[in-house]
Structure formats: C-alpha cells, structure tokens
Amino acid sequence: MSSPDSALNVWELEQTERSYQVRRSWIEFSPDTDHERGSSRPVLLAGVDVAWNREPLTAALCLPGKQIDLEEYPTRHVPPYYSSFLAYREAPLVVPLVQRHRRDFDVLLVDGNGILHPRRYGLASAIGVECGVRTIGVAKSYHWFANTGLSMLPNVPALLTLEPSLGRMRDPPWHGELCYRNEHEIRSVMEAENRLVLPLCMRWYQKRAETSHTPAQPLSNRLNRDSPVPDFVDEVLGAAVRTGRRARNPVYVSVGHGIDLDTAVTLVQAAAREHRLPEPLRLADQVARGTQPRTMSFPLPSP
C-alpha cells in the first residue's frame, strides 16, 4: 500500500496539470440550454455543500426555485482530510449531484476555493472542470499560503505573460506569497478603507541566488528584452467580499471555472443581500447539516 506522502505527491501533480484546464472567463457550453453572456434572462444560481458531521455523509445541491437534491456516501469510503486536497474528499459526493442537474442552472456556487489555492485547483475548480459547468468558489475562511520550492509551476497567467518559457517547468525562478497573512489583516484593511470588496493577490518575486548576495540575472536579460521587467508581479486569485446586512466577516470568492472574478463577485453579492452566504449555498449548507427539512428534495435515482 502506498504511503500518504506518495499519494499526496501524485495529487499535487494532478492538480498542477489540471490547473491548465481552468478557464478564468465566461465560457459558453450548450447553445440550446446555456445562458448567453449579455442575455436579459437572470443568471440561474445553484449551491452545493457537504456535511461531515453525519453518517452517512451528505451532500446537498440547492437548485433555482429552492429545489433540493441529495447524495449520501458511507464514511468508510472517504479518504482523510489533507489541507489543500479537499476535492479528493468531497468531489465523489458532489460530482454525481452536479452531473444529474448540470442543465438546470447557469452557475454553481461551491463551499470551498477555486483558484485561490496553492496549485490553482481547489474544490470549485475541480467540480467545474470535471462536470463542464461554471463554478464560483465561496469559502467561509481564509488560509494563507506561499508558492516556493514548487515541484512544478501551476497555471499562473501573470507570470507566463512575462516569461512564456516557464510553462509547467520545475523549480521556477520566481516565488510568491499571498499579500495578506490572515483574516484579521483582511478585516482591518476593509474596515480602514471602508471596502466591500478587497482583491486577494499573490505577489511573485524573482528568486535570488542562494550562493551570493548579488541579485539573480535580471529576467529581462534572460529573455533578451530591452525593456526592464519589474522585480515583482501580482496575481489576483480572488476577493474578500462583505455580504449581507449584518455580516462582519467577509466571504472569500474565487473563480472556479468558466467565469471571471468580477462577474463572480457581482453574483455572490446579489445572492447574499440578507445573509453572509449566498442564498443557494446557505440553503444547501442547512439541508446537508440537517437543520433544514428536505421536503422539496428530489427522489434519488435507482442504482
């Protein structure tokens, strides 16, 4: 049997490779049923969440009109939780739900991160890519991370614009870290600047030579460019968004798949006027945890 470390190494490489399949702009799927960009029809939102305090584990999908469908899974079949690998734990429950109803909504809100993730492939991105639906990551908590000492570089368009040869290269000559270290810093900035939306960026720096105090060869020299290249570049990974009428703590919104960040933030704000969580996600959370009745749920299909 392989060790947990070897499994995590495989998962890391899978996430890195799949990050290049994520689309960070609005994409069209089926022309017959899909919501066209610029259409006057309202965007139909769905929300999905998983409860881990029940046996069997329960995933709930809230569709437009507050219709609910459920998926249950025995705990013995679920791998343990490892930080940044939530998709390997929750996707087996969520994907069947989404596949059954992928034509019943335009955008899916997921309780978790999208590209706001060390390898740009969080739960929301994994569900979006696997199911071929637009997804938005809506996380209730913020986790700082850095990208340094990577075995391979994930999809970072901001860096690839500067240095296209990076691709998926190993040991990339840049390292990055999120600009805000914790939720307290984020709340402080939002309160001081009276912000409802605060971009969450990773700042990438050129690595310095480890054997010398002199800077590494300038990136512009390596590319034979005449124009100077900045010492750093910022990559926008998401936004802290203050929602609801009374919510003090923001939610953390990121692109999952097939949508741009500005549209994602606008949709989350529109669906969360009364509460911290957008309504489809709030209802999915309550049904999954058993605090909301399942009276409108769909019967599960026969095996």
GUVO-42504 format. One record per residue (C-alpha): residue in three letters; y, x, z. Coordinates in steps of 0.25 Angstrom, whole numbers, plus 5000, padded with zeros to 4 digits. Each point is the difference from the previous one (the first is absolute). Example, Ala and Ser with C-alpha at 12.3 -4.5 7.8 and 13.67 -1.06 7.14 Angstrom:
! GUVO-42504
ALA498250495031SER501450064998
//
This chain:
! GUVO-42504
MET500050005000SER501450054996SER501050045011PRO501249915003ASP500950124995SER499250014987ALA500249854997LEU501550015004ASN500150124990VAL499449914989TRP500949895003GLU501250095000LEU499750044986GLU499749864996GLN501449955005THR500750114993GLU499449984987ARG500249845001SER501450025004TYR500350034985GLN499549864996VAL501149935009ARG501249944992ARG501350005007SER500749904991TRP499749854997ILE498849994990GLU499549884993PHE498649965001SER499549884993PRO501049934991ASP499449875001THR500149995016ASP500950115004HIS501449995005GLU500950064989ARG501150095005GLY501349924999SER499349875000SER500749885007ARG498749975008PRO500050045014VAL499150125003LEU498749955007LEU499750095012ALA498750015007GLY499750085013VAL498750065005ASP499750065014VAL498750045008ALA499749985014TRP499150105007ASN499949935014ARG499049904995GLU498550004997PRO499849994988LEU501250074995THR500949904993ALA501050024988ALA500949884997LEU500849984987CYS501249915000LEU500349944986PRO501249924995GLY500049875007LYS499450065013GLN498649984995ILE499150105007ASP498750074995LEU499250095010GLU499050114999GLU499150055011TYR499350135002PRO499050055011THR500650115008ARG498750094998HIS500450014985VAL501450055003PRO500350155000PRO500850055012TYR501550014999TYR500650134996SER501550024999SER500549984985PHE498749954996LEU500249855003ALA499649964986TYR498550055002ARG499949915012GLU500849874995ALA499850004985PRO498649955000LEU500549875007VAL501249984993VAL499650034985PRO499149884999LEU501049915005VAL501150054990GLN499050004989ARG499749855002HIS501549964999ARG500650114992ARG500649894991ASP500649925011PHE501150095004ASP501050104993VAL500250105012LEU499150035012LEU500650045013VAL499050105007ASP500050035015GLY500150154998ASN500750114992GLY500050024985ILE500650144995LEU500650025014HIS498750085002PRO499650155001ARG499349994986ARG500949884995TYR498849915000GLY500049915012LEU499249875002ALA501049924992SER499950104988ALA498550005001ILE499949854999GLY501049994989VAL499450104991GLU498549955003CYS500449864998GLY501050014989VAL501149935008ARG501450035004THR500150035015ILE501050045010GLY499750085013VAL500649935012ALA499750095013LYS500449965014SER500050145005TYR500550144994HIS499250135000TRP500750134997PHE499250104991ALA500350124992ASN499450054987THR499750155002GLY498750084998LEU499549904990SER498750024993MET500649924988LEU501349944997PRO500149855000ASN500949924990VAL501450045003PRO500949974988ALA501250065007LEU499350145000LEU499349984986THR501449984994LEU500450135005GLU498750084997PRO499149924991SER499050115000LEU499749975015GLY499149884996ARG498849995010MET500150155002ARG499450065013ASP500950075010PRO501349944994PRO501350095002TRP500749895008HIS499849945013GLY500649875005GLU500249925013LEU500649865003CYS501450005004TYR499949915012ARG499050055011ASN499849875007GLU500449855001HIS501050035010GLU500850084990ILE499949904990ARG500549895009SER501150095005VAL500550024986MET499949864996GLU500849955012ALA501150114999GLU500249974985ASN499849855001ARG498950014989LEU499049894997VAL499250104990LEU499850155003PRO499350084989LEU498950085005CYS499950144993MET499250124999ARG500850134999TRP499350104991TYR500350155002GLN499650124992LYS499050095008ARG500550135005ALA499250134998GLU499150025012THR500050155000SER501550024998HIS501449945006THR500549994985PRO499949874993ALA498949974991GLN500450024985PRO500949884996LEU499349884994SER501050014988ASN499650144997ARG498549965000LEU500449904990ASN500950094991ARG501149905002ASP501550035000SER500449895010PRO499850025014VAL499049925007PRO500349945014ASP499450065013PHE499449865003VAL499749874993ASP499949865007GLU498949914997VAL500249855004LEU498749955006GLY500449875006ALA501149935008ALA500249955015VAL500449854998ARG500649925011THR499549864999GLY500049865007ARG501149955009ARG499650075012ALA499250124996ARG500550135006ASN498950084994PRO499950024985VAL498849994992TYR499650114990VAL500049964986SER499450094989VAL499549984985GLY498549975000HIS499849984985GLY500749944988ILE501449985006ASP501250085003LEU500650025014ASP501349924998THR499249884996ALA499050025011VAL501150005011THR500749884994LEU498749925000VAL499750045014GLN501449965005ALA499949874993ALA498749965006ALA500450055014ARG501249925004GLU499549945013HIS499050115005ARG499850154999LEU498849984991PRO500149934986GLU499449865002PRO498750024991LEU499750135008ARG500349945014LEU499149884997ALA498950094995ASP500150085013GLN499949885009VAL498849944992ALA499350135000ARG500250015015GLY499649865003THR501449955005GLN500249914989PRO499049904995ARG499250014987THR500149864997MET500650034986SER499050114997PHE499150004987PRO498549995001LEU499450144998PRO499150004987SER498550005001PRO499450145000
//
